[in-house]
């Protein structure tokens, strides 16, 4: 990977958490709490729900960009999925005043979180075989009202599934030992990205005549500020408050970084093409770091990040 780097080392400039981002439904928009617990599978509730097609294969923005218009948030004991109402729903409203009101209000589907504690062994008739990349798992699928609403909005048949705490899905051996349990995330429990790296990318994009892009294109869980450019490429162990993390590898990026996370529309390949000029890794490009949780804890926006090792 060709890139200029000035690794932060223990005792160098202060690096802090700029923001936290939780994505309860894989591929959908998430929410940004000021503080949140982290456990073995990542930020609590992150990517513990997923949509699958009729074959059980996972659905993401790679094949369904419109998923970016679905927002998933956690409120106390439930997950709320919200998305715009379809034109035909609005047309069928009874009165003009109600029509205008309905147009301004998204459709909301509520999912009780206690359902996520169900084991596939206690709900065998309601569990289906699902696929996430090379992993095949049994997952409860017990929300037909959500299946119907999301299928109609996305324009394709889908089912909502969850990952109970009893599910075993281990990180790849290539990310080091000990292996850790994952959510439905692609490769690792957490993704970290640096504001410094984004500023550098945007400077390059604008110098080349393209528009700057926001951090939400990279769908990071932890966004940091104050790090030297590309310093995170070297980190192998970090601590945030009372939680400890192992940095396993740089994240290979896909077409999702070319999708506007507000509209769900493709916005051109400029980000991928620009990253290829200075952050190539074989046939891929990288941005951000995959993290595994070595010690569970509680992290907050504004927390100082301690770099414990740069041995990668």
C-alpha positions in Angstrom: 0.0 0.0 0.0 1.6 3.3 -1.1 0.9 6.1 1.3 2.8 8.8 3.2 2.6 8.3 6.9 3.7 9.9 10.1 2.8 7.4 12.9 1.5 8.8 16.1 3.4 7.1 19.0 2.8 6.9 22.7 3.3 10.4 24.1 2.7 12.3 20.9 -0.2 14.7 20.0 -3.5 14.0 21.6 -5.9 11.9 19.6 -9.6 11.9 20.5 -12.9 10.3 19.6 -14.7 12.8 17.4 -17.9 10.8 17.1 -19.5 7.3 17.5 -21.8 5.6 15.0 -24.0 2.6 15.6 -25.7 0.8 12.6 -28.2 -1.7 14.1 -29.4 -2.8 10.7 -26.6 -3.9 8.3 -26.4 -1.5 5.3 -28.9 1.0 6.7 -28.3 4.4 8.2 -27.5 4.5 11.9 -27.4 6.9 14.8 -24.6 8.8 16.6 -24.7 8.6 20.4 -22.5 10.6 22.7 -21.5 7.5 24.6 -22.0 3.8 24.1 -20.8 0.4 25.4 -18.4 -1.8 23.3 -18.3 -5.6 23.8 -16.8 -8.5 21.8 -19.1 -8.0 18.8 -18.4 -4.2 18.6 -20.6 -1.3 19.7 -23.7 -2.6 21.4 -26.5 -3.5 18.9 -24.3 -2.7 15.9 -25.2 -4.8 12.9 -27.1 -7.3 14.9 -30.0 -7.1 12.4 -29.8 -7.8 8.7 -32.0 -8.1 5.6 -31.7 -11.2 3.4 -33.1 -12.1 0.0 -35.2 -15.2 -0.9 -32.1 -17.3 -0.9 -30.9 -16.2 2.5 -28.0 -14.1 1.2 -27.4 -10.8 2.9 -28.6 -7.5 1.3 -26.4 -4.5 1.5 -26.0 -1.2 -0.3 -23.7 -2.9 -2.8 -26.8 -4.4 -4.5 -29.5 -2.2 -2.9 -28.4 1.4 -2.6 -31.9 2.4 -1.5 -31.1 0.8 1.8 -29.2 4.0 2.7 -32.6 5.7 3.0 -33.6 3.3 5.8 -32.6 4.6 9.3 -32.2 2.3 12.2 -32.1 3.6 15.8 -32.2 2.2 19.3 -34.7 3.6 21.7 -34.6 2.0 25.2 -36.0 -1.5 24.5 -36.7 -1.4 20.8 -35.2 -0.8 17.4 -37.0 1.7 15.2 -36.7 1.5 11.4 -37.8 4.6 9.5 -38.0 5.3 5.8 -39.9 7.6 3.4 -43.5 6.7 2.5 -44.1 5.4 -1.0 -45.9 7.7 -3.4 -48.9 5.3 -3.7 -49.3 5.3 0.1 -49.4 9.1 0.1 -51.9 9.2 -2.8 -54.3 6.9 -0.9 -54.5 9.3 2.1 -58.1 10.4 2.7 -57.9 14.2 2.9 -55.5 16.8 1.5 -54.4 18.0 5.0 -53.7 14.5 6.0 -51.8 13.9 2.8 -49.5 16.8 3.4 -48.9 15.6 7.0 -48.2 12.0 5.9 -45.8 13.2 3.2 -43.7 14.8 5.9 -43.7 11.8 8.2 -41.6 8.7 7.6 -43.0 5.3 8.0 -41.8 3.6 11.2 -41.4 -0.1 12.0 -40.7 -1.0 15.7 -38.8 -4.2 16.7 -38.7 -5.2 20.4 -35.1 -5.7 21.3 -35.9 -8.5 23.8 -36.5 -10.6 20.6 -32.8 -10.4 19.9 -32.1 -12.6 22.9 -34.0 -15.5 21.4 -31.9 -18.5 20.7 -32.3 -20.3 17.4 -32.8 -23.5 19.6 -35.9 -22.0 21.2 -37.4 -20.7 17.9 -36.3 -23.4 15.4 -39.5 -23.1 13.3 -38.9 -19.3 12.9 -35.1 -19.5 12.1 -33.7 -19.5 8.6 -30.3 -20.3 7.1 -28.6 -17.1 6.1 -25.3 -16.3 4.4 -22.9 -13.4 5.1 -20.0 -13.7 2.7 -18.5 -17.2 3.5 -20.4 -17.7 6.7 -23.7 -19.7 7.0 -25.8 -19.2 10.1 -29.2 -19.9 11.5 -31.0 -16.6 12.4 -34.4 -15.9 13.8 -36.8 -14.3 11.3 -39.9 -13.4 13.3 -41.1 -10.0 12.1 -43.5 -10.4 9.0 -44.7 -6.8 9.4 -41.2 -5.6 8.9 -40.6 -8.0 6.0 -43.7 -6.6 4.2 -42.9 -2.9 4.8 -39.3 -3.1 3.9 -39.9 -5.3 0.8 -42.4 -2.7 -0.5 -40.1 0.2 0.2 -36.9 -1.4 -1.3 -38.8 -2.9 -4.2 -37.5 -6.4 -3.6 -38.4 -9.3 -1.4 -36.5 -9.4 1.8 -36.7 -10.7 5.4 -35.4 -9.2 8.6 -33.2 -11.5 10.7 -31.3 -11.0 13.9 -28.2 -12.4 15.6 -28.8 -13.8 19.1 -26.1 -13.6 21.7 -25.8 -17.4 21.4 -24.6 -17.2 17.7 -21.0 -18.1 17.0 -19.4 -16.2 14.1 -15.7 -15.9 14.4 -13.3 -13.4 12.8 -11.0 -14.7 10.2 -7.7 -16.2 11.3 -6.0 -13.7 9.0 -7.0 -11.0 11.5 -5.0 -12.6 14.2 -5.5 -14.6 17.4 -7.5 -14.8 19.5 -10.4 -14.9 17.1 -13.5 -12.8 18.2 -17.2 -13.2 17.7 -18.6 -10.9 15.0 -22.0 -9.4 14.4 -23.3 -9.4 10.8 -20.5 -6.9 10.0 -18.5 -7.8 6.9 -15.1 -8.6 8.5 -14.5 -7.2 12.0 -16.5 -5.9 15.0 -15.5 -2.3 14.6 -14.3 0.2 12.0 -12.2 3.2 12.8 -11.6 6.2 10.5 -9.6 9.4 10.9 -10.7 12.9 10.1 -7.2 13.7 9.0 -7.3 11.0 6.4 -10.7 12.3 5.1 -9.4 15.8 4.9 -6.4 14.6 2.9 -8.7 12.6 0.5 -11.0 15.6 0.0 -8.1 17.9 -0.7 -6.9 15.5 -3.4 -10.5 15.1 -4.8 -11.0 18.9 -5.0 -7.6 19.4 -6.6 -8.7 17.0 -9.3 -12.0 18.7 -9.9 -14.2 16.4 -7.9 -16.4 17.2 -5.0 -15.5 16.5 -1.4 -17.3 13.7 0.4 -18.6 13.4 4.0 -17.3 10.8 6.5 -20.6 8.9 6.4 -19.6 7.4 3.1 -17.2 5.2 5.1 -19.7 4.0 7.7 -17.2 4.0 10.5 -18.1 3.2 14.1 -15.4 5.4 15.6 -14.3 8.6 14.0 -11.1 10.1 15.4 -9.5 13.5 15.3 -5.9 14.6 16.0 -4.1 11.7 14.4 -1.1 12.2 12.1 -1.9 11.4 8.4 -2.1 7.6 7.9 -0.8 7.0 11.5 -3.6 4.5 12.0 -2.1 2.2 9.4 0.6 1.3 12.0 -1.4 1.0 15.2 -1.8 -2.6 16.5 -3.3 -1.8 20.0 -5.2 1.1 21.4 -7.2 2.0 24.5 -10.2 4.2 24.7 -11.4 4.9 28.3 -11.6 1.4 29.8 -12.0 -0.5 26.5 -9.1 -2.0 24.7 -8.9 -2.8 21.0 -6.6 -4.6 18.6 -6.2 -3.1 15.1 -6.0 -6.0 12.7 -5.7 -4.5 9.2 -6.7 -1.6 6.9 -10.3 -1.8 5.6 -10.7 -2.5 1.9 -13.3 -0.3 0.4 -16.1 -1.1 -2.0 -18.6 0.8 -4.1 -20.6 1.9 -1.0 -18.2 4.9 -0.7 -19.6 6.1 -4.0 -23.2 6.2 -2.7 -24.8 9.3 -1.2 -25.9 8.1 2.3 -28.8 10.6 2.3 -30.4 9.9 -1.1 -29.1 6.3 -1.8 -27.9 7.5 -5.2 -24.6 6.7 -7.0 -22.4 9.7 -7.2 -19.5 8.6 -9.4 -16.3 6.6 -8.9 -14.0 9.6 -8.0 -13.4 8.5 -4.4 -12.3 5.0 -5.4 -10.3 6.2 -8.3 -8.5 8.8 -6.1 -7.8 6.3 -3.3 -6.3 4.0 -5.9 -3.6 6.6 -6.7 -2.1 6.5 -3.2 -3.9 3.8 -1.0 -3.9 0.8 -3.3 -3.7 -2.8 -1.9 -3.5 -5.2 -4.8 -6.8 -4.7 -6.7 -8.4 -2.9 -3.7 -8.1 0.4 -2.0 -8.1 1.0 1.7 -9.4 3.6 4.1 -9.8 3.2 7.9 -8.9 0.3 10.2 -10.7 -2.8 11.4 -10.7 -3.3 15.2 -11.3 -6.3 17.4 -12.3 -5.8 21.1 -9.7 -7.1 23.5 -11.5 -5.7 26.6 -15.1 -4.6 26.8 -15.8 -1.1 28.1 -17.6 2.2 27.7 -16.5 4.9 25.2 -17.5 8.5 24.7 -17.2 11.2 22.1 -14.3 13.3 23.3 -12.4 10.4 24.9 -8.6 10.4 24.6 -7.2 7.5 22.6 -4.0 5.9 23.9 -1.8 4.2 21.3 -0.4 1.2 23.1 1.5 -0.4 20.2 2.6 0.3 16.7 3.8 -3.1 15.8 1.8 -3.8 12.7 
